[in-house]
Amino acid sequence: MSSKRFRVRLWLALAVVALAAPASAEWKEKVLYSFQGVPDGAVPAGGVVFDKAGNLYGATEDGGSSSCDGPGQCGTVYQLAPPTQKGGAWTETVLYVFKGHAYNDGATPEGGVLIDQAGNLYGTTGYGGSGPCTLLGGAVGCGTVYELSPPAKQGDPWTETVLYSFQGGNDGYVASGDLVFDRAGNLYGATLFGGGKGTTCDSLYGGQCGTVFKLSPPKSKGGKWTEKVIHRFAGIATGKEYGDGAEPNGGLVLDSKGAVYGMTYIGGYNCPHNSNQGCGTAFQLAPSTKGGGTWTEKPIHVFKAGNDGGEPNGDMIFDDVGSLYGAAGGGSPSGGGLAFRLTRSKSGMWNDSVLHWFSDSGPGPFTAGLRFDSFGNLYGPTAEGAHFRGTVVRLKRPARQGEKWLPTILYTFQGGTDGGFPDAVLIFDTAGRLYSTTQGAGSSGGYGTVFELSP
């Protein structure tokens, strides 16, 4: 299990002792689906995406089948079809149940799905595949990148193809987070561990500090995808104050020149308390000016856990002038996490601006990356709130530069049938409604939900 997922599950287990009370919200929440557990999915991995027909797609890290070796169940990919008449229910279909390492298939998705123009879905699993990785003495596989293709005839099964099985050495272990395409159809993603560098990361996974990888499609139909590691993170060497990032937590973003940006959960600066773990980084990977050459990595911001936060969460997002926005789950003067903006500077390190600090008694910290609306306001899920089951928060863009971004809680989860513990990015539909998932609660045993928020 990835370190982030372990922390989330521990948080879920502890939070159930809190008492629930009726929620008061500006926006109306509607649960589109509550997961049922095996043979249905359980515990959504990431958020959801739309296809052209208005169907939603996502993955669950658990559920499907309990036959897979590893820390969880096999996991699923699912579809939610909108109601055919006003006021009707959304219809869930499990498109695929992963089979696990014994079948050289993936297991336990650790990110959401990406959809292409043809309706094919792409994602990652933290375990499974053909790799030789073991965990607590058992063979679990090292993770995969998969493709799920729709049938030619409606109603027939979808076809799953493993595009790459990680081998746990220099190529990484535990693929995590969402994938992203470049303009040429190459896929980019990250692994939390493996890569062959570093000794100070999670010892359960060999201590190595993770990778960013590129998968290139075959030149001819039916050929194999080609994997290339474009960076191996090294973390902070024992006794050093500064070092490389470590444990990239997925959610990469590309600029117009093909450079890749992302964040690492730890590494960078040796804090807190000289732990050799670090408070995390934001990084840039620039492609070689010569085709096929070495990529160049540089940190664009090193978090120090004081006023600028630490333990950054997942993906960043560009605005229309090339600044990057993201969230950090730790640090800040009050310990409640923050939202930040990074802007380019001539020095190569980007300038960091804090948009909002959460107090330790507020709804924060953010648990996933942020999303813009058409007015430039930011939206994201948070960990706490009045019932300790999480919230959805909007940060209102100020009218003038230098003014504060003002937070509004749009919805507070109660942890009952409405779901609880949102941990994935939000998406908008054309009507301005928000969609995402919760990792817990719901109407069917606490396996999580897909929800809609409408103003």
Secondary structure, DSSP 8 states (H G I E B T S, - for coil): --HHHHHHHHHHHHHTTS-------SSEEEEEEE---TTSEEEE-S--EE-TTS-EEEEEEEES-S-S-SSS---EEEEEE--SSTT---EEEEEEE---GGGT-EEEE-S--EE-TTS-EEEEEEEESS---EETTEE----EEEEEE--SSTTS--EEEEEEE--SSTT-EEEEEEEEE-TTS-EEEEEEEBSS--SSS-GGGTS-B-EEEEEE--SSTT---EEEEEEE-----TT-SEEEEEEE-S--EE-TTS-EEEEEEEEEE-TTTT-SS---EEEEEE--SSTT---EEEEEEE--SSTT-EEE-S--EE-TTS-EEEEEEE-STTSS-EEEEEE--TTSS-EEEEEEE--TTSS--B-S--EE-TTS-EEEEES-STTSS-EEEEEE--SSTTS--EEEEEEE--SSTT-EEE-S--EE-TTS-EEEEEEEBSSSSSB-EEEEEE-
